[in-house]
């Protein structure tokens, strides 16, 4: 498994080679807090989400998944 430097901020996540896009948007209007999204580059998946997108309520949760749960998919 390929090792990556631990990402410590959402700004660092945006620059990570596994990430194609990272952004926030207003999610649950009732709580007034944004949701956070990380779209992964082709060939990477978040194992627990079973797809190339991470979507969580906090930056901390997104970064934990990026650092601990994203793997490169073998397309052989």
C-alpha positions as CSV (number, residue, x, y, z in Angstrom):
1,X,0.0,0.0,0.0
2,X,1.3,3.4,-1.0
3,X,2.1,5.8,1.9
4,X,1.1,9.4,1.8
5,X,2.0,12.4,4.0
6,X,-0.6,13.0,6.7
7,X,-3.0,15.7,5.6
8,X,-3.6,18.1,8.5
9,X,-5.9,20.8,7.0
10,X,-8.6,21.2,4.4
11,X,-6.2,23.5,2.4
12,X,-3.6,20.6,2.4
13,X,-6.3,18.2,1.2
14,X,-7.0,20.4,-1.8
15,X,-3.3,20.0,-2.8
16,X,-3.1,16.3,-2.2
17,X,-2.4,14.2,-5.3
18,X,-5.3,11.9,-4.5
19,X,-7.8,14.8,-4.4
20,X,-9.4,16.3,-7.5
21,X,-11.6,18.8,-5.6
22,X,-12.5,19.7,-2.0
23,X,-15.2,22.1,-1.0
24,X,-18.0,22.9,1.5
25,X,-21.6,23.6,0.9
26,X,-24.6,24.4,3.1
27,X,-26.1,21.0,4.0
28,X,-28.7,20.8,6.7
29,X,-30.3,24.2,6.7
30,X,-31.7,23.6,10.2
31,X,-28.3,23.6,11.9
32,X,-26.8,26.3,9.7
33,X,-23.5,24.4,9.3
34,X,-21.8,23.4,6.1
35,X,-21.0,19.9,4.9
36,X,-17.6,19.0,3.5
37,X,-16.8,17.1,0.4
38,X,-13.6,15.6,-1.0
39,X,-13.7,14.2,-4.6
40,X,-10.9,11.8,-5.2
41,X,-8.9,11.5,-8.4
42,X,-9.6,8.6,-10.7
43,X,-8.1,5.4,-9.3
44,X,-8.6,6.2,-5.6
45,X,-11.6,5.2,-3.4
46,X,-12.7,5.7,0.1
47,X,-13.2,2.2,1.3
48,X,-15.9,2.9,3.9
49,X,-17.9,4.9,1.4
50,X,-17.2,2.5,-1.4
51,X,-16.7,5.3,-3.9
52,X,-14.4,8.2,-5.0
53,X,-16.2,10.8,-2.8
54,X,-15.8,11.7,0.9
55,X,-18.8,13.6,2.4
56,X,-18.9,14.4,6.1
57,X,-20.3,17.0,8.5
58,X,-16.8,18.1,9.7
59,X,-13.4,18.8,8.3
60,X,-11.9,16.5,10.9
61,X,-14.0,13.5,9.8
62,X,-13.1,14.2,6.1
63,X,-9.4,14.4,6.9
64,X,-9.5,11.2,9.0
65,X,-11.0,9.3,6.1
66,X,-8.5,10.8,3.6
67,X,-5.6,9.8,5.8
68,X,-6.8,6.4,6.9
69,X,-9.4,5.0,4.5
70,X,-8.4,6.1,0.9
71,X,-6.7,3.4,-1.2
72,X,-5.5,3.2,-4.8
73,X,-7.7,0.9,-6.9
74,X,-5.9,-1.7,-9.0
75,X,-7.5,-1.5,-12.5
76,X,-5.6,-4.4,-14.0
